[in-house]
Amino acid sequence: MEATVSPTKSGRRARRRPADYIPPSRYTIRGAAGQGDALTRLSFLVLGAGNIARRQIAKGVLFLAVEIAYIAYMAVSGVPALANLVTLGSRTQTKQKIDGYWYYDPGDNSVLLMVYGIAAVFITVLFVVFWSYAVRSAYKAQLLAAETGSAPTFGDDLRNITDRNGQVAFMALPVAGILVFTVLPTLIMMCIAFTNYDSDHVLLFDWVGFKNFGQLFSATGEVNATQFTSMLIWTLVWAFFATFLNFFLGLFLAMVINRKTTRFKGFWRAVFSLSIAVPQFVSLLVINQMLQPEGAINRLLIEWGWIDQALPFFTDTTWARVTVIVVNLWIGIPFTIMQITGILQNIPAEQYEAARLDGANWWQAFTQITMPYLVFVLTPYLITTFTGNVNNFNVIYLLSGGNPTPVGDTAGKTDLLITWLYKLTVDRGDYNLGAVIGIFTFITLAVVSLITYRSSASYKDEGGFR
């Protein structure tokens, strides 16, 4: 095999490379299949074979051990789990009397069978990814051995992971946590949307395809398209006001406190921080009791003669919706003040000085310096806040409980999609319809978040604010 030699900038010769050398970015499955030697191609079937042959013993044994563990798992549990995923079980609970004692056979549990089956699919996908990495590692060992005379040792790989590829080591555990505790439960929830898992089918249920989606968009039934559309619109309206009213009012108060002429800045910030120190659910439950028809607020207003009858804080649709938005300001504004105060104190003073010398007034300085800087820094925060408000279960459920709720309806006028989902699943047992609503909530948030973030300066100009 011919090799090429190229001089370095210092005049010394670089390490010899084969003429057909492929850079690290080209360590691909296709390259391994087309240009790999016999040992590399053997690694397609026996993971680690190529690595062990090139004295990467520890890595090769690790690859082989994972493959053996996967094969053993599939033989013992994986294949039966995949088979049960198709049927979701068929054995009902039975009992028989033996020697005067009743013996119960619990039968199949479709929820467990679904979890085991999806876990088997999930593990298989992870193994395919691992298999791809192992094959590419064998191909890389082949090329590096041809180039340098030997493949990297296990110690070299460890030093590489803690140095050049340190991000892989640091991100491995968080990514594993996301896969196990976020992605896997989400997949299970999405699968439930295609079953008839409800209060009438608790232990055994079947696949029903898109039937639940059709019910959600039907014109009749307790759960229908009109109700879903109304809930979706209110959820987005709530999230918009809960996000941007908190932002702009918090911005106003933070700027007032941050002014040079404002005295006792520490005191005012401490006052607003007190509401953060009190647990949110405590504040919401107390306010809920105060705003009841016989609560403290209505009693005081009636005794003072300001009103003749109790205000309908949670019995009228408009009043209830305005109430939850206003109370959310009490909960959210202190957080915004703390966020914006830290940013205001880090805006370079030279920019304001240059604007003043150019003759800019306070409004021009705000619109040309302060606001663009805040938007640039806080766009990801605003997106996550909007997402959090769409899923803001605590404020709605603890404050209004979704009220007012029409008789016979499955959701109240202040219910969000997330609280409606909770009522359908926990109160009514309609897990299939709750899963459908969860899917549409996820789609709505994903579309809004991605479009907004990709259109922002924070995404387009990662180098920093100018």
C-alpha positions in Angstrom: 0.0 0.0 0.0 1.5 3.3 -1.1 1.8 6.1 1.5 2.0 9.9 1.1 4.2 12.2 3.1 3.5 15.9 3.5 5.7 18.5 5.1 4.4 20.5 8.1 4.7 24.3 8.6 7.8 23.7 10.7 9.5 21.8 7.9 9.3 18.4 9.6 7.5 15.6 7.8 4.0 14.6 8.9 3.1 11.1 10.0 2.9 8.8 7.0 -0.6 8.0 5.8 -1.9 5.3 3.4 -2.9 6.6 0.0 -6.4 5.5 0.5 -6.6 7.0 4.1 -10.1 8.0 5.1 -10.4 10.9 7.7 -12.2 10.2 11.0 -15.4 11.8 9.6 -15.6 9.0 7.1 -15.7 6.1 9.6 -19.0 5.0 8.3 -21.0 1.7 8.0 -20.8 1.9 4.2 -17.1 2.4 4.4 -16.7 -0.6 6.7 -18.8 -2.8 4.4 -17.0 -1.7 1.2 -13.4 -1.2 2.3 -13.2 -3.1 5.6 -11.1 -6.2 5.8 -12.3 -9.6 6.9 -12.0 -8.8 10.6 -13.9 -5.6 10.2 -16.7 -7.3 8.3 -16.8 -10.1 10.9 -17.6 -7.3 13.4 -20.9 -6.9 11.7 -21.9 -10.3 13.2 -19.6 -10.6 16.2 -19.1 -7.2 17.8 -15.6 -6.5 19.0 -14.0 -9.1 16.8 -12.0 -6.4 14.8 -11.1 -4.6 18.0 -9.8 -7.7 19.8 -7.8 -8.8 16.8 -6.1 -5.3 16.8 -5.3 -5.6 20.6 -8.1 -3.3 21.7 -9.0 -6.1 24.2 -11.0 -4.2 26.7 -13.1 -2.4 24.1 -13.7 -5.5 22.1 -14.7 -7.5 25.1 -17.1 -4.7 26.1 -18.7 -4.7 22.7 -19.0 -8.5 22.7 -20.5 -8.5 26.2 -23.2 -6.0 25.3 -24.1 -8.1 22.2 -24.3 -11.3 24.3 -26.5 -9.5 26.9 -28.8 -8.2 24.2 -29.2 -11.7 22.6 -29.9 -13.3 26.0 -32.4 -10.6 26.8 -34.3 -11.0 23.5 -34.3 -14.8 23.9 -35.6 -14.8 27.4 -37.9 -11.7 27.5 -37.6 -9.5 24.4 -39.2 -11.7 21.8 -42.2 -12.7 24.1 -42.6 -9.0 24.9 -42.7 -8.0 21.3 -45.3 -10.8 20.6 -47.5 -9.6 23.5 -47.2 -6.0 22.2 -49.1 -7.1 19.1 -52.0 -8.7 21.0 -51.8 -6.8 24.4 -52.9 -10.0 26.1 -56.1 -12.1 26.0 -56.3 -14.1 29.3 -58.9 -12.7 31.7 -58.9 -13.2 35.4 -60.1 -16.7 36.5 -60.4 -18.5 39.7 -60.8 -22.2 40.8 -61.5 -23.9 44.1 -58.9 -26.5 45.1 -59.2 -28.4 48.4 -61.6 -25.8 49.7 -59.4 -22.8 48.8 -59.9 -20.3 46.0 -56.9 -19.8 43.7 -56.9 -16.8 41.4 -55.1 -16.4 38.1 -54.8 -12.7 37.5 -54.7 -13.0 33.7 -53.0 -10.5 31.4 -52.4 -6.9 32.2 -52.4 -4.9 28.9 -50.6 -2.0 30.5 -47.7 -4.1 31.6 -47.5 -6.0 28.3 -47.4 -2.6 26.5 -44.7 -1.3 28.7 -42.6 -4.5 28.3 -43.1 -4.5 24.5 -42.2 -0.8 24.0 -39.2 -1.3 26.3 -38.1 -4.2 24.1 -38.4 -2.0 21.0 -36.6 0.8 22.8 -33.8 -1.5 23.8 -33.5 -2.8 20.3 -33.2 0.7 18.8 -30.5 1.5 21.3 -28.7 -1.7 20.5 -28.8 -0.9 16.7 -27.2 2.5 17.6 -24.6 0.7 19.7 -24.0 -1.9 16.9 -23.4 0.9 14.5 -20.8 2.5 16.8 -19.1 -0.8 17.4 -18.8 -1.6 13.7 -17.4 1.9 13.0 -15.0 1.5 15.9 -13.6 -1.7 14.3 -13.3 0.1 11.0 -11.5 3.0 12.6 -9.1 0.6 14.4 -8.3 -1.0 11.0 -7.5 2.4 9.4 -5.5 3.7 12.3 -3.5 0.4 12.5 -2.7 0.7 8.8 -1.7 4.3 9.3 0.3 4.2 12.5 1.1 0.5 12.9 -1.2 0.0 15.9 -4.7 0.9 17.0 -5.3 3.2 20.0 -5.2 1.5 23.3 -8.0 1.5 25.9 -6.0 4.1 27.9 -5.8 6.3 24.7 -9.6 6.0 24.4 -10.1 7.0 28.0 -7.8 10.0 27.7 -9.6 11.0 24.5 -13.0 10.8 26.2 -11.8 13.0 29.1 -10.1 15.5 26.8 -11.0 16.0 23.2 -14.4 14.2 23.5 -15.1 15.3 27.0 -18.5 16.5 26.0 -19.5 12.9 25.3 -18.6 11.8 28.8 -20.4 14.7 30.5 -23.5 14.4 28.3 -23.9 10.6 28.5 -25.7 10.5 31.9 -28.1 13.4 31.2 -29.0 12.0 27.8 -29.5 8.5 29.3 -31.8 10.1 31.9 -33.8 11.9 29.2 -34.2 8.7 27.2 -35.4 6.6 30.1 -37.5 9.1 32.1 -38.8 11.4 29.2 -38.7 9.7 25.8 -39.8 6.2 26.9 -42.8 7.4 29.0 -43.8 9.7 26.1 -43.7 6.7 23.7 -45.9 4.7 26.0 -48.3 7.6 26.3 -48.5 8.0 22.5 -49.2 4.3 22.1 -52.1 4.5 24.6 -53.8 7.0 22.3 -54.2 4.1 19.8 -56.0 1.8 22.3 -59.4 1.6 24.0 -57.8 2.0 27.5 -60.6 3.6 29.5 -62.8 2.9 32.6 -64.5 0.0 30.8 -61.2 -1.6 29.7 -58.8 -1.4 32.7 -56.9 -4.6 32.7 -57.4 -5.8 29.1 -57.7 -3.4 26.1 -57.0 -3.6 22.4 -55.5 -1.5 19.6 -58.2 0.6 17.9 -56.1 2.7 15.5 -57.2 6.3 15.0 -60.6 5.8 16.5 -59.9 8.0 19.5 -58.6 10.8 17.2 -61.9 10.6 15.3 -63.9 10.8 18.6 -61.9 13.9 19.6 -62.8 15.6 16.3 -66.4 14.4 16.1 -69.4 16.7 16.4 -71.1 14.7 19.1 -70.2 13.0 22.4 -69.0 14.2 25.7 -65.6 14.9 24.2 -65.9 16.5 20.8 -64.3 18.9 18.4 -66.1 22.0 19.7 -64.9 21.4 23.2 -61.3 20.6 22.1 -61.1 23.7 20.0 -62.5 25.9 22.8 -60.0 24.4 25.2 -57.1 24.9 22.8 -57.9 28.5 22.1 -58.3 29.3 25.8 -55.0 27.5 26.6 -53.1 29.6 24.1 -54.8 32.8 25.2 -53.9 32.0 28.8 -50.3 31.2 28.0 -49.9 34.4 26.0 -51.2 36.7 28.7 -49.6 34.7 31.5 -46.2 35.0 29.8 -46.1 38.5 28.4 -48.0 40.4 31.1 -45.6 38.9 33.6 -42.7 39.9 31.4 -43.7 43.5 30.7 -45.0 44.3 34.2 -41.9 42.6 35.7 -39.7 44.6 33.3 -41.4 47.9 34.3 -41.0 47.2 38.0 -37.4 46.0 37.6 -36.5 49.2 35.7 -38.1 51.4 38.3 -36.2 49.7 41.1 -33.0 49.8 39.1 -33.1 53.6 38.5 -30.4 55.6 40.1 -32.9 57.8 41.8 -34.7 54.9 43.4 -33.8 54.6 47.1 -33.8 51.4 49.2 -33.3 49.1 46.1 -32.5 46.1 48.3 -35.7 46.6 50.4 -38.0 46.6 47.3 -36.3 43.6 45.8 -36.6 41.8 49.1 -40.3 42.6 49.3 -41.0 41.1 45.9 -38.9 38.1 46.8 -41.1 37.3 49.7 -43.8 35.8 47.5 -41.2 33.5 46.0 -40.2 32.3 49.5 -43.8 31.1 50.1 -44.6 27.8 48.4 -46.8 28.4 45.4 -49.5 25.9 46.3 -49.9 27.6 49.7 -50.5 31.0 48.1 -52.9 29.5 45.5 -55.0 27.6 48.1 -55.2 30.7 50.4 -56.3 33.0 47.5 -58.8 30.4 46.4 -60.5 30.5 49.8 -60.3 34.3 50.0 -62.1 34.6 46.6 -65.0 32.3 47.3 -68.5 33.8 47.5 -68.3 33.6 51.3 -64.6 34.3 51.4 -62.7 37.2 53.0 -62.7 39.5 49.9 -66.4 39.4 49.3 -67.3 39.7 53.0 -65.1 42.8 53.4 -66.4 44.4 50.2 -70.0 43.8 51.3 -69.4 45.1 54.8 -67.8 48.3 53.5 -70.8 48.8 51.2 -68.9 48.7 48.0 -70.9 45.8 46.6 -74.4 44.4 47.2 -73.7 40.7 46.4 -70.7 38.5 46.1 -68.5 39.0 43.1 -68.5 35.9 40.8 -64.7 35.2 40.8 -65.1 31.5 40.0 -68.8 31.3 38.9 -68.7 33.5 35.8 -66.6 32.6 32.8 -65.2 36.0 32.2 -64.6 36.8 35.8 -62.9 33.4 36.4 -60.5 33.7 33.4 -59.5 37.3 34.3 -59.0 36.2 38.0 -56.6 33.4 37.2 -54.6 35.7 34.9 -54.4 38.4 37.5 -53.5 36.0 40.4 -50.8 34.5 38.1 -49.2 37.9 38.0 -48.8 37.8 41.8 -47.1 34.4 41.4 -44.9 35.2 38.3 -43.8 38.9 38.4 -41.3 38.4 41.3 -39.5 35.7 39.2 -39.4 38.1 36.2 -38.1 40.9 38.3 -35.2 38.8 39.6 -34.4 37.6 36.0 -34.5 41.1 34.4 -32.6 42.8 37.3 -29.6 40.6 36.7 -29.6 41.4 33.0 -30.1 45.1 33.4 -27.1 45.3 35.7 -25.0 43.6 33.0 -25.8 45.8 30.1 -22.5 47.7 29.3 -22.8 51.2 30.7 -20.7 52.5 27.7 -23.6 51.9 25.4 -25.9 54.2 27.4 -23.1 56.8 27.7 -22.5 56.7 23.9 -26.3 57.1 23.3 -26.5 60.1 25.7 -23.6 61.8 23.9 -25.4 61.2 20.6 -28.4 63.0 22.0 -30.7 60.0 22.6 -33.5 60.4 25.1 -34.6 57.8 27.6 -37.1 56.2 25.2 -34.6 55.9 22.4 -32.1 54.3 24.8 -34.8 51.9 25.9 -35.9 50.9 22.4 -32.4 50.8 20.9 -30.3 49.3 23.7 -32.3 47.9 26.7 -35.1 46.2 24.9 -33.0 44.5 22.1 -30.6 43.3 24.7 -33.3 41.9 26.9 -35.1 40.2 24.0 -31.8 38.7 22.8 -31.0 37.2 26.2 -34.5 36.3 27.3 -35.9 34.7 24.1 -35.2 31.1 25.3 -36.5 32.0 28.7 -39.8 33.4 27.2 -40.2 30.3 25.1 -39.8 28.0 28.1 -42.1 30.2 30.1 -44.8 30.1 27.4 -44.4 26.3 27.3 -44.6 26.1 31.1 -47.8 28.2 31.1 -49.4 26.0 28.5 -48.7 23.2 31.0 -49.4 25.3 34.1 -51.3 22.7 36.1 -50.9 24.2 39.6 -52.4 27.7 39.0 -55.5 26.5 37.3 -56.2 23.3 39.4 -55.4 24.8 42.8 -56.9 28.2 42.2 -60.1 27.7 40.2 -60.3 23.9 39.8 -61.3 24.6 36.2 -64.6 26.3 37.4 -67.1 27.3 36.3 -67.9 23.9 34.9 -71.2 23.4 33.0 -73.4 20.5 34.2 -72.5 17.3 32.4 -69.4 18.7 30.8 -66.0 17.1 31.1 -64.1 20.4 31.5 -64.5 23.8 33.0 -64.2 27.2 31.4 -60.8 27.9 33.0 -59.4 24.4 32.4 -56.3 24.1 30.2 -55.5 21.2 28.1 -53.3 19.8 30.8 -56.0 20.0 33.6 -58.6 18.6 31.1 -56.2 15.7 30.5 -55.9 15.2 34.2 -59.7 15.1 34.7 -60.2 12.7 31.8 -57.6 10.3 33.1 -57.7 10.5 36.9 -61.4 11.4 37.4 -63.0 9.5 34.5 -60.4 6.8 33.6 -60.4 7.8 29.9 -56.6 7.3 29.5 -56.9 6.9 25.7 -58.5 10.3 25.2 -56.1 11.9 27.7 -53.2 10.5 25.6 -54.7 12.0 22.4 -54.9 15.4 24.1 -51.3 15.0 25.3 -50.1 14.3 21.8 -51.8 17.4 20.4 -50.5 19.5 23.3 -47.0 18.3 22.5 -47.4 19.0 18.8 -48.7 22.5 19.5 -45.8 23.3 21.9 -43.2 21.8 19.6 -44.3 23.8 16.6 -44.7 27.1 18.4 -41.3 26.7 20.3 -39.3 25.7 17.2 -40.6 28.3 14.9 -40.2 31.1 17.5 -36.7 30.1 18.6 -35.4 29.5 15.1 -36.7 33.0 14.1 -35.0 34.7 17.1 -31.7 36.5 17.2 -30.6 34.2 20.0 -30.6 31.3 17.5 -29.4 33.2 14.4 -26.5 35.1 16.2 -25.0 32.7 18.7 -21.8 34.8 18.8 -23.4 37.3 21.0 -25.4 40.6 21.0 -24.1 43.4 19.0 
